[in-house]
Structures are given as C-alpha cells and as structure tokens.
Amino acid sequence: MIRTTVIPILALMLGACATAPAPSPASFADDRWIDLTHDLSEDSVFWPTANPFRHDTVFEGETEGGWYYSAYNIVTSEHGGTHLDAPIHFFEGAQTTDEIPLENLIGPAAVVDVSESALANRDYQFTVQDVLDWEAVHGRLPDGAILLFHTGYARFWPDAEAYMGTAERGEAAVSQLHFPGLSPELAQFLVDEREIRAVGLDTPSLDYGQTQDFMVHRILFADNIPGFENVAGLDQLPPLGATVIALPMKIRGGSGGPLRIVAHLPESR
C-alpha cells in the first residue's frame, strides 16, 4: 500500500521538475566592475619595517622542447600593497586570515568621502561627526555594510613619501609617517552604535600615521571587524549602491595578506 502511494507522488514531482522552466543564470555582462586593488610589485608601498615585495624569476623563455614557459617565486610581507588586516593582527585570540567569515568580506559598500579634510591635513583623524554628516544625507549606515573611507591619498601611489610621509625604511622611519586615518572615538562608535562588517581606506593603516598606540586597530579587531588598507579607486564609487568583494590570500593562521578587492555596480548605476 505504501509503495503504490509513494510511486505516483514521485512521478508527479519528477514531472513537475521536468516541465518547470530553468532559472536564468545571473548575468553581469552589462554591469560595471571596478578594481580597487593596486598592482603588487617591487615599487608597492610597504610599512617601513616590513620586507618589500620580491618577484624572482625561476624560468622565462623558450624551453628545450620549443615552447614558451614562465614561472616565478614571490616573497612578500602580509601587510603591504592592497592588503587585509585580520583581527588577530592586534587582538590575541581574534580571527586569523583564514577564519574571517565570507560575509565580512563580501557586502554592500558605504563610502564616506573625507578627502577635503584629509588632503588639507595629513594627520587628520576621521570623526564620528564625519559619519553623522554622511548619514544626514544618505541615511543610517546599512547593517552589514563594508565601510570605506575615501581620503584621496590613492592618487599619490606608489610615491611613498607623498603617500605616507616618508620613503625611508626601518624602525626610525615609523616616527616620520604622516597620513590620515580613523579616530579611536569613531572606531568605538562603529563598534557600539553601528553594525558594520569591515572597514577599509586608501591609506597604509586604519590608524593615522602618528599613532602611538594603534587604538583603532585594537578596538575594531576586538570585535572581529577586519580592515582593508591601501585600497585604490574609491573615488569611482558612489556613497551607496556598490557591492564589495574583498578576497585575501587564504593564509592559515595569518595576521593579514595580499587582497584582491573589487566593487560591483549594477548597470543602472
């Protein structure tokens, strides 16, 4: 009895599946994609104490068999060029690079333009009021947003002195860094009052260059909010409407890593 009942039901289900129209695949052909990533090369800007990027040739040219072949070794610090800061970078026990959930790396972008103040003052720290002023025009920061700050400093890349205040290398050069970043008060506001997934900007660090305690990193990372640094092309994004896809090299146990970050804008934008 059970068998004679189940078989007709299965037949009806299979028939419905066979006649139902197949869903149309998503098409991005007419949409706009913006690369927010600086090329990673020997002239990329790295923190003064970080080993710079190297791209060493293993082989390049025609093989004995008569075909072309090329292969290279790369050597790089986690924190240089366009890159991810994983929360463990400044908070013990927080998420490592490979542990960051995808929902913290892919999501709607909210872009706050602080370039007027940042270009006028290399040591500018973004304020809570900067975000409130943005919200007065565009509405409250969306829950789950990837918050990006456009400072205008990407225009100086890869001139290290213009971009971050010094081209010198080594520990002594750290005190010569001058570039804008978030204020600790803003970082705390974002943790306490808003529901963001990540913070990014077009300077070398979430903290401004003259920081002594890296409080912005410590506040955000204690809440497992990762950072994207040395982002490019933020002047091409609208305040709202873009979707960010920020996928780092998946380094097990890493404190960061090279990042390929892009933005998707629907055709209507």
KAURKA-V921383 format. One record per residue. SS is DSSP state (a for helix, b for strand, c for the rest). PHI is phi in whole degrees, 0 to 359 (NA if undefined). NEAR is the number of other ideal C-beta (glycine too) atoms within 12 Angstrom. Layout:
# KAURKA-V921383
ss = <SS	SS>
phi = <PHI	PHI>
near = <NEAR	NEAR>
This chain:
# KAURKA-V921383
ss = <c	a	a	a	a	a	a	a	a	a	a	a	a	a	a	a	a	a	a	c	c	c	c	c	c	c	c	c	c	c	c	b	b	b	b	c	c	c	c	c	c	c	c	c	c	b	c	c	c	c	c	c	c	b	b	b	b	b	b	b	b	b	c	c	c	c	c	b	b	b	b	b	b	b	b	c	c	c	c	b	c	c	b	b	b	c	a	a	a	c	c	c	c	c	c	c	a	a	a	c	c	a	a	a	c	b	b	b	b	b	b	b	b	c	a	a	a	a	a	a	c	c	c	c	b	b	c	a	a	a	a	a	a	a	a	a	a	a	c	c	c	c	c	c	b	b	b	b	b	b	c	c	a	a	a	a	c	c	c	a	a	a	a	a	c	c	c	c	c	c	a	a	a	a	a	a	c	c	c	c	b	b	c	a	a	a	a	a	a	a	a	a	a	c	c	b	b	b	b	b	b	c	c	c	c	c	b	c	c	c	c	c	c	c	a	a	a	a	a	a	a	a	c	c	c	b	b	b	b	c	c	c	c	a	a	a	c	c	c	c	c	c	b	b	b	b	b	b	c	c	c	c	c	c	c	b	b	b	b	b	b	b	b	b	b	c	c	c	c>
phi = <NA	298	296	291	278	291	299	299	296	298	296	296	297	296	295	295	296	290	266	291	294	289	296	287	292	297	238	249	301	262	274	254	242	236	277	257	243	284	302	266	208	297	261	297	278	237	306	304	263	267	294	289	288	231	232	263	280	272	202	206	143	275	279	298	280	101	247	281	209	219	205	220	258	242	230	206	281	294	247	195	61	290	211	265	257	282	305	293	304	223	212	300	86	283	294	273	307	284	263	292	296	300	292	271	246	227	174	291	266	239	248	256	271	246	295	299	289	290	286	278	215	299	259	293	244	300	250	301	296	303	288	297	296	298	293	297	264	250	92	302	308	297	299	82	284	265	268	240	250	265	262	89	283	298	295	272	297	258	285	300	294	290	282	231	100	203	255	288	243	100	300	295	286	299	290	264	287	219	199	282	195	288	272	302	297	292	302	294	299	295	290	276	245	228	244	259	257	198	230	223	197	259	224	287	203	296	278	291	300	267	301	249	228	52	295	298	304	295	290	293	286	298	258	57	258	285	238	243	239	59	285	248	70	292	292	269	261	283	303	218	114	268	248	261	238	235	248	277	303	275	269	296	74	286	264	170	163	306	233	255	239	227	235	248	238	301	307	294	270>
near = <6	8	9	10	11	12	13	13	14	14	14	14	14	13	12	12	12	11	10	10	8	8	6	6	7	10	9	15	9	13	19	22	24	28	24	38	35	35	19	30	22	19	20	33	43	38	37	29	19	28	19	26	29	19	21	14	13	12	15	13	13	11	12	8	7	8	10	11	15	14	14	15	13	22	18	29	27	30	39	38	41	45	45	46	49	41	35	31	38	33	26	13	12	27	33	28	34	23	24	36	19	18	21	38	34	25	32	31	44	41	39	44	29	36	26	17	25	35	24	13	22	28	24	30	34	41	27	25	18	32	36	22	18	30	23	14	15	21	15	18	34	25	17	23	37	42	48	50	51	37	47	30	41	38	21	27	31	29	17	30	21	21	36	40	29	26	21	18	21	16	13	12	23	25	17	21	34	29	42	42	42	46	29	27	22	39	39	22	27	37	26	17	18	29	23	39	36	46	48	50	46	44	51	46	48	50	39	40	34	24	29	12	13	28	27	40	35	28	31	44	36	24	28	29	43	48	57	51	52	45	47	41	31	42	24	24	38	25	29	28	24	34	32	44	29	42	26	39	24	21	25	13	16	29	32	42	37	36	42	27	44	30	39	27	26	19	13	9	20>
